[in-house]
Amino acid sequence: MNENIVKRNEKLAQKVIKGLESRNMKGFYAATKEEALKLALEMIPEGSTITMGGGMSVHEIGLAKALKEGNYNFIDRDEYASRREASLLAYDADFYLASANAITEDGVMVNIDGSSNRVSALAFGPKKVLLIVGMNKVCDDVDGAMKRARNVAAPINAQRFGLNTPCSQTGACANCKSPDTICCQFLITRFSREKDRVSVILVNEDLGF
């Protein structure tokens, strides 16, 4: 990454962290994937029950692999015959891991979901939520965050899952009602009533979609 972009992101991350703190959430900064992994593992006590959705960023920093191999009760939904069964276990977990489709400069997060297991767990249930978010997902405001979620994250994920949606063909949101649509539930997280339940590690790299 260009040195000037790195420096700009460092400053911007501090603004996002202040925004998160004003919303009863915690923010952290990691310069690299390796730093993000180290920080995340310091935040999760051994023996914790942990689960997650399909967050690519969690995999990209190596966190999912480290938890599977470590002294943790990691609930891997891919190992369950029923994804519903695995998803329901998230509501009583110690930690839920995810990313965000977009986050604003003042700390508001936007997430879109198809089956809604991810957005529901972000909103309620797990004792702690830890999000790994690349600086590529920071947007000016909620409108920009929503546009990013719908026109960047959603089309890429629709393509990744092989879904038959207009956005998977064109790369842009068509506000469709396709049976395959993954834009079923929209969650805007602007405040956490439970202080410090939600933590965000901002990583100065491009992560996820």
TORTI-548365 format. One record per residue: residue number from 1; x, y, z of N, C-alpha, C in turn. Coordinates in Angstrom, 1 decimal, always signed. Each point is the difference from the previous one (the first is absolute). Last residue first. Layout:
BEGIN
{rec NUM, {X, Y, Z}, {X, Y, Z}, {X, Y, Z}}
...
***
This chain:
BEGIN
{rec 209, {-15.0, -7.7, +1.4}, {-0.7, +0.6, -1.2}, {-0.8, +1.2, +0.4}}
{rec 208, {+4.7, -2.4, +2.4}, {-1.4, -0.3, -0.3}, {-0.5, +0.7, -1.2}}
{rec 207, {+4.2, +2.3, +1.8}, {-0.5, -1.3, +0.4}, {-1.5, -0.2, -0.4}}
{rec 206, {+4.8, +3.3, -0.5}, {-1.2, -0.3, -0.6}, {-0.5, -1.4, +0.4}}
{rec 205, {+3.0, +3.0, +3.4}, {+0.1, -0.8, -1.3}, {-1.4, -0.1, -0.6}}
{rec 204, {+1.3, +1.8, +4.6}, {+0.5, +0.8, -1.1}, {+0.4, -0.8, -1.2}}
{rec 203, {-3.8, -0.9, +4.1}, {+1.3, -0.5, -0.6}, {+0.4, +0.9, -1.2}}
{rec 202, {-3.3, +0.0, +4.7}, {+0.2, +0.6, -1.3}, {+1.4, -0.4, -0.5}}
{rec 201, {-3.6, -2.1, +3.7}, {+1.4, +0.2, -0.3}, {+0.1, +0.5, -1.4}}
{rec 200, {-4.0, +0.1, +4.0}, {+0.3, +0.0, -1.4}, {+1.6, +0.1, -0.1}}
{rec 199, {-4.3, -1.5, +3.7}, {+1.3, +0.5, -0.2}, {+0.3, -0.1, -1.5}}
{rec 198, {-4.5, -0.2, +3.7}, {+0.5, -0.1, -1.4}, {+1.4, +0.7, +0.0}}
{rec 197, {-2.2, -0.1, +4.1}, {-0.3, -1.4, -0.5}, {+0.6, -0.2, -1.4}}
{rec 196, {+0.2, +4.1, +2.9}, {+1.2, -0.8, -0.4}, {-0.4, -1.5, -0.3}}
{rec 195, {-4.0, +2.5, +2.2}, {+1.4, +0.6, -0.2}, {+1.0, -1.0, -0.2}}
{rec 194, {-5.2, -0.1, -1.1}, {+0.9, -0.7, +0.9}, {+1.4, +0.5, -0.3}}
{rec 193, {-3.2, +1.8, -2.7}, {-0.5, +0.2, +1.4}, {+0.8, -0.6, +1.0}}
{rec 192, {+1.5, +1.7, -4.9}, {-0.2, -1.2, +0.8}, {-0.4, +0.3, +1.4}}
{rec 191, {-0.3, +2.4, -5.3}, {+0.2, +0.1, +1.5}, {-0.1, -1.3, +0.6}}
{rec 190, {-0.5, +0.6, -4.7}, {+0.4, +1.4, +0.3}, {+0.4, +0.2, +1.5}}
{rec 189, {-0.9, -3.8, -4.2}, {+0.3, +0.0, +1.4}, {+0.6, +1.4, +0.3}}
{rec 188, {-3.3, -2.4, -3.8}, {+0.8, +1.2, +0.2}, {+0.3, +0.0, +1.5}}
{rec 187, {-1.8, -3.9, -3.8}, {+0.2, +0.4, +1.4}, {+1.0, +1.2, +0.1}}
{rec 186, {-3.5, -3.0, -3.5}, {+0.9, +1.1, +0.1}, {+0.2, +0.4, +1.4}}
{rec 185, {-1.9, -4.5, -3.2}, {-0.1, +0.8, +1.3}, {+1.2, +1.0, +0.0}}
{rec 184, {-0.8, -2.5, -4.0}, {-1.3, -0.2, +0.7}, {-0.1, +0.8, +1.2}}
{rec 183, {+3.2, -0.9, -4.2}, {-0.3, +1.3, +0.7}, {-1.4, -0.1, +0.6}}
{rec 182, {+2.1, -3.4, -2.7}, {+0.6, +0.0, +1.3}, {-0.2, +1.3, +0.8}}
{rec 181, {-2.7, -3.0, -4.2}, {+0.5, +1.3, +0.5}, {+0.7, -0.2, +1.4}}
{rec 180, {-2.4, -3.2, -3.2}, {+1.4, -0.2, +0.5}, {+0.6, +1.2, +0.7}}
{rec 179, {-4.4, -0.1, -2.1}, {+0.0, -1.0, +1.1}, {+1.4, -0.2, +0.6}}
{rec 178, {-1.2, +4.8, -2.1}, {+0.3, -1.4, -0.5}, {-0.1, -1.0, +1.2}}
{rec 177, {-0.9, +5.0, -0.7}, {-0.7, -0.9, +0.9}, {+0.2, -1.5, -0.4}}
{rec 176, {+3.1, +5.0, -0.6}, {-0.9, -1.1, -0.5}, {-0.8, -0.7, +1.1}}
{rec 175, {+3.2, +4.0, -1.1}, {-1.1, +0.1, +1.0}, {-1.0, -1.1, -0.3}}
{rec 174, {+4.3, +0.6, -2.1}, {-1.2, +0.3, -0.8}, {-1.2, +0.1, +0.9}}
{rec 173, {+5.9, +0.4, +0.4}, {-1.3, -0.3, +0.6}, {-1.2, +0.4, -1.0}}
{rec 172, {+4.9, -1.5, -1.9}, {-0.6, +1.1, +0.7}, {-1.4, -0.4, +0.5}}
{rec 171, {+2.9, -2.8, -2.7}, {+0.9, +0.6, +1.0}, {-0.5, +1.2, +0.7}}
{rec 170, {-1.9, -3.2, -3.5}, {+0.3, +1.3, -0.4}, {+1.1, +0.6, +1.0}}
{rec 169, {-1.8, -4.5, +0.6}, {+0.2, +0.1, -1.5}, {+0.6, +1.4, -0.4}}
{rec 168, {-1.3, -1.1, +4.5}, {+1.1, -0.9, -0.3}, {+0.3, +0.0, -1.5}}
{rec 167, {-3.6, +2.6, +1.7}, {+1.3, +0.6, +0.3}, {+1.2, -1.0, -0.3}}
{rec 166, {-4.6, -1.3, -0.6}, {+0.5, +0.9, -1.0}, {+1.4, +0.6, +0.3}}
{rec 165, {-1.1, -4.9, +1.7}, {-0.5, +1.3, +0.3}, {+0.4, +1.0, -1.1}}
{rec 164, {+0.7, -5.2, +1.6}, {-0.6, +0.5, -1.2}, {-0.7, +1.3, +0.3}}
{rec 163, {+4.4, -2.5, +2.5}, {-1.4, +0.3, +0.1}, {-0.5, +0.7, -1.3}}
{rec 162, {+4.5, -1.9, +2.0}, {-0.6, -0.5, -1.2}, {-1.5, +0.3, -0.1}}
{rec 161, {+3.4, +1.4, +3.3}, {-0.9, -1.1, +0.4}, {-0.7, -0.6, -1.2}}
{rec 160, {+3.0, +3.7, -0.5}, {+0.7, -1.0, +0.7}, {-0.8, -1.2, +0.3}}
{rec 159, {-2.0, +3.8, -2.0}, {+0.9, -0.8, -0.9}, {+0.7, -1.1, +0.7}}
{rec 158, {-2.5, +2.9, +2.6}, {-0.9, -0.8, -0.8}, {+0.8, -0.8, -1.1}}
{rec 157, {+2.4, +2.9, +2.8}, {-0.4, -1.1, +0.7}, {-1.0, -0.9, -0.8}}
{rec 156, {+1.5, +4.1, -1.9}, {+1.1, -1.0, +0.1}, {-0.4, -1.2, +0.8}}
{rec 155, {-3.2, +3.5, -0.4}, {+0.2, -0.7, -1.3}, {+1.2, -1.0, +0.1}}
{rec 154, {-1.0, +2.5, +4.0}, {-1.1, -0.9, -0.4}, {+0.3, -0.7, -1.4}}
{rec 153, {+3.1, +3.4, +1.8}, {-0.1, -1.2, +0.8}, {-1.0, -1.0, -0.6}}
{rec 152, {+0.2, +4.2, -2.2}, {+1.3, -0.6, +0.0}, {+0.0, -1.4, +0.7}}
{rec 151, {-3.9, +2.9, -0.4}, {+0.6, +0.0, -1.4}, {+1.4, -0.6, -0.1}}
{rec 150, {-2.7, +0.4, +4.1}, {-0.9, -0.5, -1.0}, {+0.7, -0.2, -1.3}}
{rec 149, {+2.3, +1.8, +3.8}, {-0.6, -1.4, +0.4}, {-0.8, -0.6, -1.2}}
{rec 148, {+1.6, +4.5, -0.4}, {+1.1, -1.0, -0.1}, {-0.5, -1.4, +0.3}}
{rec 147, {-3.0, +3.5, +0.5}, {+0.3, -0.2, -1.4}, {+1.1, -1.0, -0.2}}
{rec 146, {-1.1, +1.3, +4.4}, {-1.1, -0.8, -0.6}, {+0.3, -0.3, -1.5}}
{rec 145, {+2.9, +2.9, +2.2}, {+0.2, -1.4, +0.5}, {-1.1, -0.9, -0.5}}
{rec 144, {-0.3, +4.6, -1.0}, {+1.2, -0.6, -0.7}, {+0.2, -1.4, +0.4}}
{rec 143, {-3.3, +2.4, +2.3}, {-0.4, -0.2, -1.4}, {+1.1, -0.6, -0.8}}
{rec 142, {+0.9, +1.1, +4.5}, {-0.8, -1.1, -0.1}, {-0.5, -0.3, -1.5}}
{rec 141, {+4.6, +2.6, +0.4}, {-1.2, +0.1, +0.8}, {-0.9, -1.2, -0.3}}
{rec 140, {+4.6, +0.4, -1.7}, {-0.2, +1.3, +0.6}, {-1.2, +0.0, +1.0}}
{rec 139, {+2.8, -4.5, -0.6}, {-0.8, +0.9, -0.9}, {-0.2, +1.3, +0.7}}
{rec 138, {+3.1, -5.0, +0.3}, {-0.3, +1.3, +0.6}, {-0.7, +0.9, -1.0}}
{rec 137, {+2.1, -4.4, -0.8}, {-1.5, +0.0, +0.3}, {-0.5, +1.3, +0.6}}
{rec 136, {+4.7, -1.3, -0.9}, {-0.7, +0.1, -1.3}, {-1.5, +0.1, +0.2}}
{rec 135, {+3.0, -1.0, +3.6}, {-0.2, +1.4, -0.3}, {-0.6, +0.3, -1.3}}
{rec 134, {-0.9, -4.6, +2.7}, {+1.1, +0.6, -0.8}, {-0.4, +1.5, -0.2}}
{rec 133, {-1.6, -3.4, +4.0}, {-0.5, +0.9, -1.1}, {+1.2, +0.6, -0.6}}
{rec 132, {-2.1, -3.8, +3.7}, {+1.2, +0.3, -0.6}, {-0.3, +0.8, -1.3}}
{rec 131, {-2.7, -1.0, +5.0}, {+0.0, +0.2, -1.5}, {+1.4, +0.4, -0.5}}
{rec 130, {-2.9, -2.3, +4.5}, {+1.3, +0.5, -0.5}, {+0.0, +0.0, -1.5}}
{rec 129, {-3.5, -0.4, +4.6}, {+0.1, -0.1, -1.4}, {+1.4, +0.7, -0.4}}
{rec 128, {-2.5, -2.5, +4.7}, {+0.9, +1.0, -0.6}, {+0.0, -0.2, -1.5}}
{rec 127, {-3.1, -2.5, +2.5}, {+0.4, +1.0, +1.1}, {+0.9, +1.1, -0.6}}
{rec 126, {-3.9, -2.3, -3.0}, {+1.3, -0.3, +0.5}, {+0.5, +1.0, +1.1}}
{rec 125, {-4.5, +1.1, -1.6}, {+0.3, -1.4, +0.3}, {+1.4, -0.3, +0.6}}
{rec 124, {-2.1, +4.0, -3.5}, {-0.4, -0.5, +1.3}, {+0.5, -1.5, +0.1}}
{rec 123, {+1.1, +3.0, -3.8}, {-0.9, +0.8, +0.7}, {-0.3, -0.5, +1.5}}
{rec 122, {+2.8, -2.4, -3.1}, {+0.6, +1.3, +0.2}, {-0.9, +0.9, +0.9}}
{rec 121, {-1.7, -4.1, -1.5}, {+1.0, -0.2, +1.0}, {+0.8, +1.3, +0.4}}
{rec 120, {-3.1, +0.1, -3.6}, {-0.7, -0.3, +1.3}, {+0.9, -0.2, +1.1}}
{rec 119, {+1.7, +0.5, -4.4}, {-0.5, +1.3, +0.6}, {-0.7, -0.2, +1.3}}
{rec 118, {+1.6, -4.0, -2.2}, {+1.1, +0.9, +0.4}, {-0.6, +1.3, +0.6}}
{rec 117, {-3.0, -3.2, -1.8}, {+0.7, -0.6, +1.2}, {+1.1, +1.0, +0.5}}
{rec 116, {-2.9, +0.4, -4.1}, {-0.2, +0.8, +1.2}, {+0.6, -0.5, +1.3}}
{rec 115, {-0.2, -1.2, -5.0}, {-0.7, -0.9, +0.9}, {-0.2, +0.7, +1.4}}
{rec 114, {+2.0, +2.7, -3.3}, {-1.1, -0.7, -0.7}, {-0.7, -0.9, +1.0}}
{rec 113, {+2.6, +5.0, +0.7}, {+0.1, -1.5, +0.2}, {-1.2, -0.6, -0.8}}
{rec 112, {+3.3, +4.8, +1.2}, {-1.2, -0.5, -0.7}, {+0.2, -1.5, +0.0}}
{rec 111, {+2.0, +4.7, +2.9}, {+0.1, -1.4, -0.5}, {-1.3, -0.5, -0.6}}
{rec 110, {+3.0, +4.6, +2.2}, {-1.1, -0.5, -0.9}, {+0.3, -1.4, -0.4}}
{rec 109, {+1.6, +3.9, +4.1}, {+0.2, -1.2, -0.8}, {-1.2, -0.3, -0.8}}
{rec 108, {+2.5, +4.6, +2.5}, {-1.3, -0.8, -0.2}, {+0.3, -1.1, -1.0}}
{rec 107, {+3.3, +3.5, +1.6}, {-0.2, -1.2, +0.8}, {-1.4, -0.7, -0.2}}
{rec 106, {+2.2, +4.1, -2.2}, {-0.4, +0.2, +1.4}, {-0.5, -1.2, +0.7}}
{rec 105, {+1.4, -0.1, -4.5}, {+1.1, +0.6, +0.7}, {-0.3, +0.4, +1.4}}
{rec 104, {-2.6, -4.2, -2.2}, {+0.2, +1.4, -0.3}, {+1.2, +0.6, +0.8}}
{rec 103, {-0.9, -5.1, -2.1}, {+0.0, +0.7, +1.2}, {+0.2, +1.5, -0.3}}
{rec 102, {-1.5, -5.2, -2.5}, {+0.5, +1.4, +0.0}, {-0.1, +0.6, +1.3}}
{rec 101, {-0.7, -4.6, -0.6}, {+0.0, +0.3, -1.4}, {+0.5, +1.4, -0.3}}
{rec 100, {+1.7, -3.0, +4.1}, {-1.1, +0.9, -0.3}, {+0.0, +0.2, -1.5}}
{rec 99, {+1.5, -4.4, +3.3}, {+0.5, +1.3, -0.5}, {-1.1, +0.9, -0.2}}
{rec 98, {+0.8, -4.3, +3.6}, {-0.6, +0.4, -1.3}, {+0.9, +1.2, -0.5}}
{rec 97, {-0.9, -3.7, +4.6}, {+0.9, +0.6, -0.9}, {-0.6, +0.4, -1.4}}
{rec 96, {-1.4, -1.0, +5.5}, {-0.4, -0.2, -1.4}, {+0.9, +0.8, -0.8}}
{rec 95, {+0.1, -2.2, +5.3}, {+0.5, +0.9, -1.0}, {-0.7, -0.4, -1.4}}
{rec 94, {-1.3, -2.2, +4.0}, {+0.8, +1.1, +0.6}, {+0.4, +1.0, -1.0}}
{rec 93, {-4.6, -2.9, -0.7}, {+1.5, -0.1, -0.1}, {+0.7, +1.1, +0.8}}
{rec 92, {-4.8, -1.1, -1.1}, {+0.5, -0.2, +1.4}, {+1.5, -0.1, +0.0}}
{rec 91, {-2.4, +0.6, -4.0}, {-0.7, +1.0, +0.9}, {+0.5, -0.2, +1.4}}
{rec 90, {+1.4, -2.8, -3.8}, {+0.7, +1.3, +0.1}, {-0.6, +0.9, +1.1}}
{rec 89, {-1.8, -4.3, -1.4}, {+1.0, -0.1, +1.0}, {+0.7, +1.3, +0.3}}
{rec 88, {-3.0, -0.6, -3.7}, {-0.7, +0.2, +1.3}, {+0.9, +0.0, +1.2}}
{rec 87, {+1.7, -1.1, -4.4}, {-0.3, +1.4, +0.1}, {-0.7, +0.3, +1.4}}
{rec 86, {+0.8, -4.5, -1.2}, {+1.3, +0.7, +0.3}, {-0.3, +1.5, +0.2}}
{rec 85, {-3.6, -2.6, -1.4}, {+0.4, -0.4, +1.3}, {+1.3, +0.7, +0.5}}
{rec 84, {-1.5, +0.7, -4.4}, {-0.9, +0.6, +0.9}, {+0.4, -0.3, +1.5}}
{rec 83, {+2.2, -2.1, -3.6}, {+0.5, +1.3, +0.2}, {-0.9, +0.8, +1.0}}
{rec 82, {+0.6, -5.4, -0.4}, {-0.9, +1.0, -0.2}, {+0.6, +1.4, +0.4}}
{rec 81, {+2.6, -3.8, +0.1}, {-0.9, -0.5, -1.1}, {-1.0, +1.1, -0.3}}
{rec 80, {+4.9, +1.2, +1.9}, {-1.3, -0.4, +0.4}, {-0.8, -0.4, -1.1}}
{rec 79, {+4.4, +1.9, -0.3}, {+0.1, -1.4, +0.5}, {-1.3, -0.5, +0.6}}
{rec 78, {+0.7, +4.5, -1.7}, {+0.2, -0.9, -1.1}, {+0.1, -1.5, +0.4}}
{rec 77, {-0.2, +3.7, +3.1}, {-1.3, -0.3, -0.6}, {+0.1, -1.0, -1.1}}
{rec 76, {+3.0, +0.7, +4.4}, {+0.2, +0.1, -1.5}, {-1.3, -0.4, -0.6}}
{rec 75, {+1.8, +1.6, +5.0}, {-1.2, -0.6, -0.7}, {+0.1, +0.3, -1.4}}
{rec 74, {+3.6, -0.3, +4.3}, {-0.3, +0.7, -1.3}, {-1.1, -0.7, -0.7}}
{rec 73, {+2.5, +0.4, +4.8}, {-1.1, -0.8, -0.5}, {-0.6, +0.8, -1.2}}
{rec 72, {+5.3, -0.1, +1.8}, {-1.3, +0.7, +0.0}, {-1.1, -1.0, -0.4}}
{rec 71, {+5.4, +0.2, +0.1}, {-0.8, -0.5, +1.2}, {-1.3, +0.8, +0.1}}
{rec 70, {+2.5, -0.6, -4.9}, {+0.3, +0.4, +1.4}, {-0.9, -0.6, +1.0}}
{rec 69, {-0.3, -0.3, -4.9}, {+1.1, -0.7, +0.4}, {+0.4, +0.2, +1.5}}
{rec 68, {-3.6, +2.3, -2.2}, {-0.3, -1.4, -0.2}, {+1.1, -0.9, +0.6}}
{rec 67, {+0.6, +4.7, +0.0}, {-1.0, -0.4, +1.0}, {-0.3, -1.5, -0.1}}
{rec 66, {+2.8, +2.0, -3.3}, {+0.7, +0.0, +1.3}, {-1.0, -0.5, +1.1}}
{rec 65, {-1.7, +0.6, -4.4}, {+0.9, -1.2, +0.1}, {+0.7, -0.1, +1.4}}
{rec 64, {-2.7, +3.8, -0.9}, {-0.8, -1.2, +0.1}, {+0.9, -1.3, +0.1}}
{rec 63, {+2.1, +4.2, -0.6}, {-0.6, -0.1, +1.3}, {-0.8, -1.3, +0.1}}
{rec 62, {+2.6, +2.2, -3.8}, {+0.4, -1.3, +0.6}, {-0.6, -0.2, +1.4}}
{rec 61, {-0.7, +3.6, -3.4}, {+1.1, +0.3, +1.0}, {+0.5, -1.3, +0.7}}
{rec 60, {-3.5, -0.3, -3.2}, {+1.1, +0.6, -0.7}, {+1.2, +0.4, +1.0}}
{rec 59, {-4.4, -1.8, +1.4}, {+0.9, -1.0, -0.6}, {+1.3, +0.6, -0.5}}
{rec 58, {-3.2, +2.9, +1.6}, {+0.4, -0.8, +1.1}, {+0.9, -1.1, -0.5}}
{rec 57, {-2.1, +2.7, -3.2}, {+1.1, +0.7, +0.7}, {+0.5, -0.8, +1.2}}
{rec 56, {-3.8, -1.5, -2.5}, {+1.3, -0.2, -0.7}, {+1.1, +0.6, +0.7}}
{rec 55, {-4.9, -1.7, +1.9}, {+0.9, +1.2, -0.1}, {+1.3, -0.4, -0.6}}
{rec 54, {-4.5, -2.3, +1.0}, {+0.9, -0.3, -1.1}, {+1.0, +1.0, -0.2}}
{rec 53, {-2.1, -0.8, +4.8}, {-0.7, -0.2, -1.2}, {+1.0, -0.4, -1.1}}
{rec 52, {+0.8, -1.1, +5.3}, {+0.0, +1.0, -1.0}, {-0.9, -0.3, -1.1}}
{rec 51, {+1.8, -1.3, +5.6}, {-0.6, -0.4, -1.3}, {+0.0, +1.2, -0.9}}
{rec 50, {+1.9, -2.1, +5.2}, {+0.1, +1.0, -1.1}, {-0.7, -0.6, -1.2}}
{rec 49, {+1.2, -0.6, +5.7}, {-0.8, -0.6, -1.1}, {-0.2, +1.1, -1.1}}
{rec 48, {+4.3, -0.5, +3.6}, {-1.2, +0.7, -0.4}, {-0.8, -0.8, -1.1}}
{rec 47, {+4.4, -1.0, +2.1}, {-1.2, -0.7, +0.5}, {-1.3, +0.6, -0.4}}
{rec 46, {+4.3, +3.1, +0.1}, {+0.0, -1.4, -0.3}, {-1.2, -0.6, +0.7}}
{rec 45, {-0.3, +5.2, -1.2}, {+0.6, -1.0, +1.0}, {-0.1, -1.4, -0.5}}
{rec 44, {+0.2, +4.7, -2.9}, {-0.8, -1.2, +0.2}, {+0.6, -1.0, +1.0}}
{rec 43, {+2.1, +4.1, -1.4}, {-1.3, +0.4, +0.4}, {-0.9, -1.1, +0.4}}
{rec 42, {+4.4, -0.4, -1.9}, {+0.2, +0.5, +1.3}, {-1.4, +0.4, +0.6}}
{rec 41, {+0.2, -1.5, -4.4}, {+0.3, -1.1, +0.9}, {+0.2, +0.5, +1.4}}
{rec 40, {-0.5, +3.2, -3.4}, {-1.3, -0.7, +0.2}, {+0.2, -1.2, +1.0}}
{rec 39, {+3.8, +2.5, -1.3}, {-0.9, +0.8, +0.8}, {-1.3, -0.7, +0.3}}
{rec 38, {+3.1, -1.9, -3.0}, {+0.6, +0.0, +1.4}, {-1.0, +0.7, +0.9}}
{rec 37, {-1.1, +0.0, -4.5}, {-0.1, -1.3, +0.5}, {+0.5, +0.0, +1.5}}
{rec 36, {+0.6, +3.9, -2.5}, {-1.4, -0.2, +0.3}, {-0.2, -1.3, +0.7}}
{rec 35, {+4.3, +1.0, -1.6}, {-0.3, +0.8, +1.2}, {-1.5, -0.2, +0.4}}
{rec 34, {+1.3, -1.9, -4.0}, {+0.7, -0.7, +1.1}, {-0.3, +0.7, +1.3}}
{rec 33, {-1.5, +1.9, -4.0}, {-0.8, -1.2, +0.3}, {+0.6, -0.7, +1.3}}
{rec 32, {+1.2, +5.2, -0.3}, {+0.1, -1.2, -0.9}, {-0.9, -1.1, +0.4}}
{rec 31, {+0.2, +4.2, +2.3}, {+0.6, +0.5, -1.2}, {+0.0, -1.2, -1.1}}
{rec 30, {-3.6, +1.2, +4.0}, {+1.1, -1.0, -0.3}, {+0.5, +0.4, -1.3}}
{rec 29, {-3.5, +2.1, +4.2}, {+0.7, +0.1, -1.3}, {+1.1, -1.0, -0.1}}
{rec 28, {-5.1, +0.7, +2.8}, {+1.4, -0.2, +0.1}, {+0.6, +0.1, -1.5}}
{rec 27, {-4.9, +1.1, +3.3}, {+0.8, +0.0, -1.3}, {+1.4, -0.2, +0.3}}
{rec 26, {-5.3, -0.6, +2.5}, {+1.5, +0.2, +0.1}, {+0.6, -0.2, -1.4}}
{rec 25, {-5.1, +1.9, +1.9}, {+0.8, -1.1, -0.6}, {+1.4, +0.3, +0.1}}
{rec 24, {-3.7, +3.0, +1.1}, {+0.0, -1.1, +1.0}, {+0.7, -1.3, -0.5}}
{rec 23, {-0.3, +4.4, -2.2}, {-1.2, -0.8, -0.2}, {+0.0, -1.3, +0.9}}
{rec 22, {+3.6, +3.2, -0.4}, {-1.2, +0.8, +0.3}, {-1.3, -0.7, +0.0}}
{rec 21, {+4.0, -2.2, -1.3}, {+0.0, +0.2, +1.5}, {-1.2, +0.9, +0.4}}
{rec 20, {+0.8, -0.7, -4.6}, {-0.4, -1.2, +0.6}, {-0.2, +0.2, +1.5}}
{rec 19, {+1.9, +3.5, -2.4}, {-1.4, -0.1, -0.3}, {-0.6, -1.2, +0.6}}
{rec 18, {+4.6, +0.6, +0.3}, {-0.7, +1.0, +0.8}, {-1.5, -0.1, -0.2}}
{rec 17, {+2.7, -2.6, -2.8}, {+0.0, -0.5, +1.3}, {-0.7, +0.9, +1.0}}
{rec 16, {+0.6, +1.4, -4.5}, {-1.0, -1.1, +0.1}, {-0.1, -0.5, +1.5}}
{rec 15, {+3.4, +3.1, -1.0}, {-1.3, +0.6, +0.0}, {-1.2, -1.0, +0.1}}
{rec 14, {+4.4, -1.6, -0.4}, {-0.2, +0.6, +1.4}, {-1.3, +0.8, +0.0}}
{rec 13, {+1.3, -1.9, -4.1}, {-0.4, -1.1, +1.0}, {-0.2, +0.6, +1.4}}
{rec 12, {+1.7, +2.8, -3.5}, {-1.4, -0.3, -0.1}, {-0.5, -1.0, +1.0}}
{rec 11, {+4.6, +0.9, -0.3}, {-0.7, +1.1, +0.5}, {-1.5, -0.2, +0.0}}
{rec 10, {+2.7, -3.3, -2.0}, {+0.3, +0.1, +1.4}, {-0.8, +1.1, +0.7}}
{rec 9, {-0.1, -0.4, -4.7}, {-0.9, -0.9, +0.7}, {+0.3, -0.1, +1.5}}
{rec 8, {+2.8, +2.7, -2.7}, {-1.4, +0.6, +0.0}, {-0.9, -1.0, +0.8}}
{rec 7, {+4.4, -1.4, -0.7}, {-0.1, +1.1, +0.9}, {-1.4, +0.6, +0.1}}
{rec 6, {+0.7, -3.3, -3.2}, {+0.2, -0.6, +1.3}, {-0.1, +1.1, +1.1}}
{rec 5, {+0.0, +1.3, -4.5}, {-1.2, -0.6, +0.3}, {+0.0, -0.6, +1.4}}
{rec 4, {+4.0, +1.7, -1.7}, {-0.9, +1.1, +0.3}, {-1.4, -0.5, +0.3}}
{rec 3, {+3.3, -3.1, -1.4}, {+0.3, +0.5, +1.3}, {-0.9, +1.1, +0.4}}
{rec 2, {-1.5, -4.1, -3.3}, {+0.7, +1.3, +0.0}, {+0.2, +0.6, +1.3}}
{rec 1, {-0.6, -5.3, -0.5}, {-0.8, +1.2, +0.0}, {+0.9, +1.2, +0.0}}
***
